[in-house]
Amino acid sequence: MNLIIRKATIIDPQSPFHNQTVDLKITEGIIEKMGVSIPNANTHQEFSQDGLHISQGWFDTSVSLGEPGFEDRETIANGLEVAAKSGFTGIALQPNSYPIIDNQSQVHFVKQKAANSATDLFPIGALTKGSEGKDLAELFDMKNAGAVAFGDYGKSLANANLLKIGLQYVQDFNGLVIAFCQDENIKGNGVANEGIVSTRLGLKGIPNLAEEIIVARNLFLLEYTGGKMHIPTISTAKSVALIKEAKAKGLNITCSAAVHHLVLTDEKLNGFDTRYKVTPPLRKEEDRKALIAGVLDNTIDCITSDHNPIDIENKKMEFDLAKNGTIGLESTFGALSTILPLEKIIEKLTSGKKILNIESEIIAENKKANLSLFQPTSNWTFTKEHILSKSKNSAFLGHEMKGKVIGIFNKGKLVLS
């Protein structure tokens, strides 16, 4: 569609129009003109809204959708619609479907399913066959089919030599290894952060060490092999410090933090509500503050929703037995706006593209229109009515939010929340 967006405040430090309020004339998906009071010769539709702000399109580096195999949790079509209405013009799809995305035909399948959506889908291929941690998957074939990185979602590779070989192998085609960090032996039967809260509630604990010891190991491997590694959803202060030290050494390492780890702590577990059961577990306030500091000083490269829909049969049950995971697309912007400055939020919601070597477009004339539309100041409470996903397992129900998503414009399509 051809569109003129009226009186939008641009938030894009790379744009010549940063912090200016202007009109955008978009023709066949390209920003044709930017300026004040652009005339319309009845060739373009028009859109305006009070308090409208626009940034480069947001990108989420960790989204699970279920399909194929778990369509009862979420389908690709509805999941991408949710992403669009949550402000995301692109997502990286985790391979934890059934079957696992571990070969080129599965990569082709999910890309084909997403072809007509306004939100772009970039598949992450499994690092090992079936995400079982035994043999490397068909990495080069998946790269050629469109996979942007390789990792086993929510699973830490116990075999250090296999991770070493993987890091060496992908360097031939500039591939990226995603290495989730959690020692399963130290975790044991733990279901919550080890600390005062888990002790008081009688829940088996997962110490910070379970994450940190694997972060340290994986950084040693990266230093040995070279190449690129991304550590997703770190949750402890020591993990931040280890990655900061590795970056100072010059290692090609990036990392993310999940929204729920930046906003919530293990104090939420007091009611045994399984919506707060996630991987890694919600940590203590000191860890949460360290994560925020890591975002502000750019040790943490990007923020993810770590959106993971779980059906009610696997979530609404005893805490020990419930599956880990929370949905997060719908609540990401509103929750982050309560703890971080606007420009930092936008920076961390767009920097994932660079990590995955995906082209991004600044907001300027003659550039592709890949835009997120939002209003940054309104206060509201997140309720079930705001959940667009098929699954309803949100850790942010009842949470006070700030700022609202208006929609996106991408691939020539305007999608409004």
QUIKATA-V410065 format. One record per residue. RES is the residue in one letter. PHI is phi in whole degrees, -180 to 180 (NA if undefined). D_CENTER is the distance of its C-alpha to the mean C-alpha in whole Angstrom. Layout:
BEGIN
RES_PHI_D_CENTER ; RES_PHI_D_CENTER
END
This chain:
BEGIN
M_NA_28 ; N_-95_30 ; L_-146_29 ; I_-113_30 ; I_-97_27 ; R_-96_30 ; K_49_29 ; A_-107_26 ; T_-85_25 ; I_-88_23 ; I_-115_20 ; D_-161_20 ; P_-56_22 ; Q_-84_22 ; S_-91_24 ; P_-66_28 ; F_-107_27 ; H_-56_25 ; N_67_26 ; Q_-100_28 ; T_-103_29 ; V_-141_30 ; D_-93_30 ; L_-123_28 ; K_-103_30 ; I_-111_28 ; T_-125_30 ; E_51_29 ; G_82_25 ; I_-114_26 ; I_-74_27 ; E_-78_30 ; K_-152_31 ; M_-131_30 ; G_168_33 ; V_-96_35 ; S_53_36 ; I_-68_36 ; P_-70_38 ; N_-128_38 ; A_-89_40 ; N_57_39 ; T_-104_37 ; H_-127_33 ; Q_-70_32 ; E_-125_31 ; F_-138_28 ; S_-150_28 ; Q_-159_27 ; D_-60_28 ; G_73_26 ; L_-65_24 ; H_-122_21 ; I_-134_20 ; S_-131_17 ; Q_-56_16 ; G_-59_13 ; W_-72_10 ; F_-135_7 ; D_-107_3 ; T_-84_4 ; S_-151_4 ; V_-131_6 ; S_-106_10 ; L_-125_12 ; G_96_16 ; E_-71_18 ; P_-82_20 ; G_104_22 ; F_-123_20 ; E_-63_20 ; D_-67_21 ; R_-82_18 ; E_-170_16 ; T_-104_17 ; I_-64_16 ; A_-61_18 ; N_-71_17 ; G_-62_13 ; L_-72_13 ; E_-66_16 ; V_-60_14 ; A_-59_11 ; A_-61_13 ; K_-73_15 ; S_-98_12 ; G_99_12 ; F_-99_10 ; T_-91_12 ; G_-156_10 ; I_-138_7 ; A_-100_7 ; L_-90_9 ; Q_-71_10 ; P_-87_14 ; N_-84_15 ; S_-98_17 ; Y_-136_21 ; P_-75_22 ; I_-61_19 ; I_-78_18 ; D_-130_20 ; N_-152_23 ; Q_-67_23 ; S_-66_24 ; Q_-69_21 ; V_-63_19 ; H_-60_21 ; F_-60_21 ; V_-71_18 ; K_-66_18 ; Q_-65_21 ; K_-63_20 ; A_-96_17 ; A_-58_20 ; N_-98_21 ; S_-86_18 ; A_-71_17 ; T_-89_14 ; D_-74_13 ; L_-117_12 ; F_-120_12 ; P_-73_13 ; I_-98_12 ; G_-85_16 ; A_-64_17 ; L_-74_18 ; T_-122_21 ; K_-59_23 ; G_64_22 ; S_51_20 ; E_-95_23 ; G_76_23 ; K_-109_27 ; D_-136_27 ; L_-63_24 ; A_-78_23 ; E_-81_24 ; L_-65_22 ; F_-65_24 ; D_-61_25 ; M_-67_21 ; K_-58_20 ; N_-66_23 ; A_-84_22 ; G_124_18 ; A_-69_16 ; V_-99_14 ; A_-169_14 ; F_-138_15 ; G_-168_14 ; D_-98_15 ; Y_-60_12 ; G_68_13 ; K_-125_17 ; S_-94_18 ; L_-78_21 ; A_-70_24 ; N_-82_26 ; A_-62_26 ; N_-67_28 ; L_-66_26 ; L_-65_23 ; K_-59_25 ; I_-63_27 ; G_-61_23 ; L_-62_22 ; Q_-72_26 ; Y_-65_26 ; V_-72_23 ; Q_-65_24 ; D_-63_27 ; F_-130_24 ; N_57_22 ; G_-83_19 ; L_-119_16 ; V_-98_16 ; I_-100_13 ; A_-120_15 ; F_-66_14 ; C_-121_17 ; Q_-164_19 ; D_-77_23 ; E_-68_23 ; N_-71_27 ; I_-71_26 ; K_-62_24 ; G_56_27 ; N_-95_27 ; G_-63_25 ; V_-130_23 ; A_-149_22 ; N_-58_22 ; E_-73_26 ; G_174_27 ; I_-62_30 ; V_-65_28 ; S_-63_27 ; T_-65_31 ; R_-63_32 ; L_-88_30 ; G_75_32 ; L_-98_28 ; K_-66_28 ; G_-95_26 ; I_-115_23 ; P_-71_24 ; N_-54_22 ; L_-56_24 ; A_-59_22 ; E_-82_19 ; E_-66_21 ; I_-68_24 ; I_-81_21 ; V_-57_19 ; A_-62_23 ; R_-59_24 ; N_-67_21 ; L_-69_22 ; F_-62_25 ; L_-62_25 ; L_-63_23 ; E_-63_26 ; Y_-75_28 ; T_-89_27 ; G_77_25 ; G_90_22 ; K_-125_19 ; M_-136_16 ; H_-122_13 ; I_-104_12 ; P_-87_9 ; T_47_9 ; I_-68_12 ; S_-138_14 ; T_-126_18 ; A_-63_20 ; K_-67_22 ; S_-62_19 ; V_-59_18 ; A_-64_22 ; L_-63_22 ; I_-71_19 ; K_-61_21 ; E_-65_24 ; A_-65_22 ; K_-65_21 ; A_-63_25 ; K_-76_26 ; G_96_25 ; L_-69_22 ; N_-86_20 ; I_-123_17 ; T_-127_13 ; C_-152_11 ; S_-129_8 ; A_-126_9 ; A_-86_7 ; V_-55_9 ; H_-66_11 ; H_-76_12 ; L_-80_13 ; V_-111_15 ; L_-111_17 ; T_-129_19 ; D_-67_21 ; E_-61_24 ; K_-66_22 ; L_-78_23 ; N_-57_27 ; G_-97_27 ; F_56_26 ; D_-80_23 ; T_-72_21 ; R_-62_18 ; Y_-96_18 ; K_-90_18 ; V_-136_15 ; T_-121_14 ; P_-62_15 ; P_-71_17 ; L_-60_17 ; R_-104_19 ; K_-80_22 ; E_-60_22 ; E_-64_23 ; D_-70_20 ; R_-59_18 ; K_-65_20 ; A_-67_19 ; L_-64_15 ; I_-61_16 ; A_-61_19 ; G_-66_17 ; V_-67_14 ; L_-68_17 ; D_-97_19 ; N_70_16 ; T_-63_16 ; I_-89_13 ; D_-81_11 ; C_-152_8 ; I_-117_6 ; T_-121_3 ; S_-75_4 ; D_47_5 ; H_-60_7 ; N_-143_10 ; P_-71_13 ; I_-125_17 ; D_-69_20 ; I_-62_23 ; E_-65_25 ; N_-101_23 ; K_-115_21 ; K_-91_24 ; M_-155_27 ; E_-55_28 ; F_-57_25 ; D_-62_26 ; L_-97_26 ; A_-66_23 ; K_-72_19 ; N_-81_16 ; G_136_13 ; T_-138_12 ; I_-74_11 ; G_-156_9 ; L_-59_8 ; E_-64_12 ; S_-104_12 ; T_-59_9 ; F_-66_12 ; G_-62_15 ; A_-72_14 ; L_-64_13 ; S_-67_16 ; T_-85_18 ; I_-130_17 ; L_-131_17 ; P_-66_18 ; L_-57_17 ; E_-64_17 ; K_-69_15 ; I_-60_13 ; I_-62_13 ; E_-58_13 ; K_-80_10 ; L_-91_8 ; T_-119_10 ; S_-74_11 ; G_-61_8 ; K_-62_11 ; K_-64_13 ; I_-60_12 ; L_-95_12 ; N_60_15 ; I_-108_14 ; E_-64_17 ; S_-120_16 ; E_-118_19 ; I_-73_20 ; I_-89_22 ; A_-158_26 ; E_-62_28 ; N_70_28 ; K_-107_25 ; K_-64_23 ; A_-85_21 ; N_-125_17 ; L_-130_17 ; S_-108_15 ; L_-113_18 ; F_-158_18 ; Q_-127_21 ; P_-89_20 ; T_-115_23 ; S_-68_23 ; N_-107_23 ; W_-160_23 ; T_-116_22 ; F_-78_19 ; T_-128_21 ; K_-58_21 ; E_-64_22 ; H_-88_19 ; I_-84_17 ; L_-102_17 ; S_-69_16 ; K_-66_18 ; S_-86_17 ; K_-117_18 ; N_-82_17 ; S_-95_15 ; A_-76_15 ; F_-107_16 ; L_-59_19 ; G_83_22 ; H_-84_20 ; E_-74_21 ; M_-118_19 ; K_-138_19 ; G_85_19 ; K_-127_18 ; V_-78_16 ; I_-99_19 ; G_155_17 ; I_-139_17 ; F_-128_19 ; N_-159_18 ; K_54_21 ; G_76_23 ; K_-122_22 ; L_-102_22 ; V_-118_20 ; L_-106_20 ; S_-70_19
END
